[in-house]
């Protein structure tokens, strides 16, 4: 068995060398033929190409498929990058759209404030709502205007439609507005067209109570409620809302102001009536000096 293996090795080694030499000669011959610049050789190369290349198309199928696969992958990468860029641009456009909508809403609020017709004798300061109380037991908001802007406690605050509340507490740069819905709020009002006097009292609900009516039979749901000048609390004629009845039949006020979107408030400069320096004069005026001096003399 060992001799047979050695004989096979002796035959296969020279055969491999021979085949390798023949292959090298063939390749050298093909190289030389392909490099020779002669019309006859050129025609021969053309004939060989016509015979061999069409029959070798099956061999190019894997290569062509691989090339197409690489191109498709590169195209997919470009599409993925474009898709990512488009998503980023879409997010930016959505952010710009949201900003534009907010600016549009703010512009609408400011236009509403500008369109409200007030008494020409009244001036106002427009402030931005910074925060609310966040408590169901205290209805108030904070404005970015205060004592440095001339804000005084008791002044009325309105949005673009109706009365919102009054100033209750001022700081140097901020002030707090107690809303009409707060339980501590009570505003003298007039019901139109009957002219009935009433008090709009908050109870921490969305619709304040209409209290102390002179004659409830003259008041109907839908009647207009405006502020009165009683007590010098607010200027007369400020729109508060409309009369409404709750399920129990109690009269309330459906407020005209949009409490869900309080962004800008107009603080009215209202100095009220003349301040009373001596309350005793309301009961009895001071007697003239000569009369006061003559009375003791008469007693004597």
C-alpha positions as CSV (number, residue, x, y, z in Angstrom):
1,X,0.0,0.0,0.0
2,X,2.9,2.3,0.7
3,X,4.4,1.7,-2.7
4,X,1.1,2.4,-4.4
5,X,0.8,5.8,-2.7
6,X,4.4,6.7,-3.5
7,X,3.8,5.8,-7.2
8,X,0.6,8.0,-7.3
9,X,2.6,10.9,-5.8
10,X,5.2,10.4,-8.4
11,X,2.6,10.6,-11.3
12,X,0.5,13.4,-10.0
13,X,3.3,15.9,-9.2
14,X,4.7,16.0,-12.8
15,X,1.1,16.1,-14.1
16,X,0.3,19.1,-12.0
17,X,3.4,20.9,-13.1
18,X,2.7,20.1,-16.8
19,X,-0.9,21.4,-16.5
20,X,0.3,24.5,-14.8
21,X,3.0,25.1,-17.5
22,X,0.4,24.6,-20.3
23,X,-2.0,27.1,-18.5
24,X,0.8,29.6,-18.3
25,X,1.6,29.2,-21.9
26,X,-2.0,29.6,-22.9
27,X,-2.4,32.7,-20.9
28,X,0.9,34.1,-22.3
29,X,-0.4,33.3,-25.8
30,X,-3.7,35.0,-25.2
31,X,-1.9,38.0,-23.7
32,X,0.4,38.3,-26.8
33,X,-2.5,37.8,-29.2
34,X,-4.5,40.5,-27.4
35,X,-1.5,42.9,-27.5
36,X,-0.6,42.5,-31.1
37,X,-1.7,45.5,-33.2
38,X,-2.6,43.9,-36.5
39,X,-5.7,43.9,-38.7
40,X,-5.8,40.2,-38.9
41,X,-5.3,39.7,-35.2
42,X,-8.0,42.3,-34.6
43,X,-10.5,40.4,-36.7
44,X,-9.5,37.2,-34.9
45,X,-10.1,39.0,-31.5
46,X,-13.5,40.2,-32.7
47,X,-14.5,36.7,-33.9
48,X,-13.4,35.2,-30.5
49,X,-15.4,37.9,-28.6
50,X,-18.5,37.3,-30.7
51,X,-18.3,33.6,-30.0
52,X,-17.4,33.6,-26.3
53,X,-19.0,36.7,-24.7
54,X,-22.7,35.9,-25.6
55,X,-22.3,32.4,-24.3
56,X,-20.8,33.7,-21.1
57,X,-23.8,35.9,-20.2
58,X,-24.9,33.4,-17.6
59,X,-21.6,33.9,-15.7
60,X,-22.3,37.7,-15.5
61,X,-25.7,37.2,-13.8
62,X,-24.4,36.9,-10.2
63,X,-22.0,39.9,-10.8
64,X,-24.8,42.0,-12.3
65,X,-27.1,41.0,-9.4
66,X,-24.5,41.9,-6.8
67,X,-23.9,45.3,-8.5
68,X,-27.6,46.0,-8.6
69,X,-27.9,45.0,-4.9
70,X,-25.1,47.4,-4.0
71,X,-26.7,50.2,-6.0
72,X,-30.1,49.5,-4.4
73,X,-28.5,49.6,-0.9
74,X,-26.8,52.9,-1.6
75,X,-30.1,54.3,-2.9
76,X,-31.9,53.0,0.2
77,X,-29.3,54.8,2.4
78,X,-29.9,58.0,0.4
79,X,-33.7,57.6,0.8
80,X,-33.3,57.0,4.6
81,X,-31.2,60.1,5.0
82,X,-33.7,62.2,3.0
83,X,-36.5,60.7,5.0
84,X,-34.7,61.7,8.3
85,X,-34.1,65.2,7.0
86,X,-37.7,65.5,6.0
87,X,-38.8,64.4,9.4
88,X,-36.6,67.0,11.0
89,X,-38.0,69.7,8.8
90,X,-41.5,68.5,9.5
91,X,-40.9,68.8,13.3
92,X,-39.5,72.3,12.8
93,X,-42.5,73.2,10.6
94,X,-44.9,71.9,13.3
95,X,-43.1,73.9,15.9
96,X,-43.3,77.0,13.7
97,X,-47.0,76.3,13.1
98,X,-47.7,76.0,16.8
99,X,-45.8,79.3,17.4
100,X,-47.8,80.9,14.6
101,X,-51.1,79.7,16.1
102,X,-50.2,81.1,19.5
103,X,-49.2,84.4,17.9
104,X,-52.5,84.4,16.0
105,X,-54.5,83.8,19.2
106,X,-52.5,86.5,21.1
107,X,-53.2,88.9,18.2
108,X,-56.9,88.1,18.4
109,X,-56.9,88.7,22.1
110,X,-55.2,92.1,21.7
111,X,-57.6,93.0,18.8
112,X,-60.5,92.1,21.1
113,X,-59.1,94.4,23.8
114,X,-58.7,97.2,21.2
115,X,-62.3,96.8,19.9
116,X,-63.9,97.2,23.4
117,X,-65.4,100.6,23.6
118,X,-65.0,102.3,27.0
119,X,-65.9,105.6,28.5
120,X,-63.5,108.1,27.0
121,X,-62.7,109.4,30.5
122,X,-61.3,106.0,31.4
123,X,-57.7,105.1,30.6
124,X,-56.2,101.6,31.0
125,X,-53.1,99.5,31.3
126,X,-52.7,96.2,29.5
127,X,-51.0,93.4,31.4
128,X,-50.1,89.8,30.7
129,X,-51.5,87.0,32.9
130,X,-48.5,85.3,34.4
131,X,-50.1,82.6,36.6
132,X,-53.3,81.7,38.4
133,X,-53.9,80.7,42.0
134,X,-54.4,77.0,41.1
135,X,-56.8,76.6,44.0
136,X,-60.5,75.8,43.8
137,X,-61.1,78.0,46.9
138,X,-59.3,81.1,45.6
139,X,-60.0,82.4,42.1
140,X,-57.3,84.9,41.1
141,X,-54.6,85.6,38.5
142,X,-51.3,87.4,38.6
143,X,-50.4,90.2,36.2
144,X,-47.0,91.6,35.2
145,X,-48.0,95.2,36.0
146,X,-47.8,96.7,39.5
147,X,-47.2,99.8,41.6
148,X,-44.5,101.1,39.2
149,X,-47.1,101.2,36.5
150,X,-49.5,103.1,38.7
151,X,-51.8,100.1,39.6
152,X,-54.0,100.8,42.6
153,X,-56.1,98.3,44.6
154,X,-59.7,98.1,43.6
155,X,-59.3,98.9,39.9
156,X,-61.4,96.9,37.5
157,X,-59.8,94.3,35.1
158,X,-61.3,93.3,31.8
159,X,-60.5,90.9,29.0
160,X,-61.5,91.5,25.4
161,X,-65.3,91.1,26.1
162,X,-66.3,91.7,29.7
163,X,-65.4,92.3,33.3
164,X,-63.0,89.8,34.9
165,X,-62.4,91.1,38.4
166,X,-60.6,93.7,40.5
167,X,-57.1,94.4,41.7
168,X,-56.5,93.1,45.2
169,X,-52.9,93.4,46.2
170,X,-50.1,95.2,44.3
171,X,-46.4,94.7,44.3
172,X,-43.7,96.7,42.6
173,X,-43.9,94.8,39.3
174,X,-46.9,92.5,39.8
175,X,-50.5,92.7,40.9
176,X,-53.2,90.1,41.8
177,X,-56.7,90.2,40.3
178,X,-59.5,88.6,42.3
179,X,-61.9,87.1,39.8
180,X,-65.7,87.6,39.9
181,X,-66.0,83.9,40.6
182,X,-64.1,84.1,43.9
183,X,-66.1,83.8,47.1
184,X,-64.7,87.1,48.3
185,X,-65.9,89.0,45.3
186,X,-69.1,91.0,45.4
187,X,-69.8,93.5,42.6
188,X,-72.8,95.9,42.4
189,X,-74.6,95.4,39.1
190,X,-77.6,96.6,37.1
191,X,-79.9,94.3,35.1
192,X,-81.0,95.6,31.8
193,X,-83.6,96.4,30.5
194,X,-85.5,96.3,33.8
195,X,-82.9,98.5,35.6
196,X,-83.0,96.3,38.7
197,X,-80.1,96.6,41.1
198,X,-78.3,93.5,42.3
199,X,-75.1,92.1,43.6
200,X,-73.0,89.6,41.6
201,X,-71.5,87.4,44.3
202,X,-68.9,84.8,43.6
203,X,-69.1,81.3,45.0
204,X,-66.1,79.6,43.4
205,X,-68.2,78.4,40.5
206,X,-68.2,79.4,36.9
207,X,-71.4,81.3,37.2
208,X,-71.6,83.8,40.2
209,X,-74.9,84.2,42.1
210,X,-77.2,87.1,41.4
211,X,-78.2,88.2,44.8
212,X,-80.2,91.0,46.5
213,X,-82.6,91.6,43.6
214,X,-85.3,94.2,44.2
215,X,-87.9,92.4,42.1
216,X,-87.1,89.0,40.7
217,X,-90.3,89.0,38.6
218,X,-88.8,91.7,36.4
219,X,-85.7,89.7,35.6
220,X,-85.5,87.1,32.9
221,X,-82.7,84.7,31.7
222,X,-80.8,86.4,29.0
223,X,-81.0,89.9,30.4
224,X,-77.9,91.9,30.3
225,X,-75.8,92.4,33.4
226,X,-73.6,95.5,33.6
227,X,-71.6,97.1,36.5
228,X,-73.1,100.0,38.4
229,X,-71.4,102.9,40.1
230,X,-72.9,102.1,43.5
231,X,-70.3,102.5,46.2
232,X,-67.7,103.7,43.7
233,X,-66.4,100.2,43.3
234,X,-66.4,100.0,39.5
235,X,-67.2,102.4,36.7
236,X,-70.8,102.1,35.5
237,X,-71.6,100.3,32.2
238,X,-68.9,97.5,32.2
239,X,-70.3,94.3,30.7
240,X,-70.5,91.4,33.2
241,X,-72.6,88.9,31.4
242,X,-76.1,87.6,31.1
243,X,-78.7,86.3,33.5
244,X,-79.1,82.5,33.7
245,X,-81.0,80.1,35.9
246,X,-79.5,77.0,37.4
247,X,-81.4,73.7,37.7
248,X,-82.7,74.7,41.1
249,X,-84.1,77.9,39.7
250,X,-81.6,80.3,41.3
251,X,-80.6,83.2,39.2
252,X,-76.9,83.4,38.3
253,X,-74.7,85.3,35.8
254,X,-73.2,83.7,32.8
255,X,-70.0,85.7,32.5
256,X,-69.1,87.3,29.2
257,X,-65.3,87.1,29.9
258,X,-63.6,84.0,28.6
259,X,-62.1,82.6,31.8
260,X,-60.6,79.6,29.9
261,X,-58.2,81.8,28.0
262,X,-57.1,84.7,30.1
263,X,-53.9,85.9,28.5
264,X,-54.2,89.7,28.5
265,X,-56.1,91.9,30.9
266,X,-57.0,95.5,30.7
267,X,-56.8,97.3,34.0
268,X,-59.0,100.4,34.1
269,X,-57.8,103.5,35.8
270,X,-60.8,104.4,37.9
271,X,-60.3,106.9,40.7
272,X,-63.9,106.6,41.9
273,X,-65.7,109.4,43.7
274,X,-64.2,112.0,46.0
275,X,-62.7,110.5,49.1
276,X,-64.3,111.4,52.4
277,X,-61.9,112.9,54.9
278,X,-64.3,113.4,57.8
279,X,-67.1,110.8,58.0
280,X,-68.7,112.8,60.9
281,X,-69.8,115.5,58.4
282,X,-72.1,112.9,56.8
283,X,-74.3,112.7,59.9
284,X,-74.2,116.3,61.1
285,X,-72.4,119.3,59.5
286,X,-70.1,121.5,61.5
287,X,-71.8,124.5,63.1
288,X,-70.7,128.0,62.2
289,X,-68.1,129.5,64.5
290,X,-70.2,132.5,65.6
291,X,-73.1,130.3,66.4
292,X,-70.9,128.0,68.5
293,X,-69.6,131.0,70.4
294,X,-72.9,132.6,71.0
295,X,-74.6,129.5,72.4
296,X,-72.4,129.4,75.6
297,X,-73.0,133.1,76.2
298,X,-76.8,132.6,76.0
299,X,-76.6,129.8,78.5
300,X,-74.9,132.0,80.9
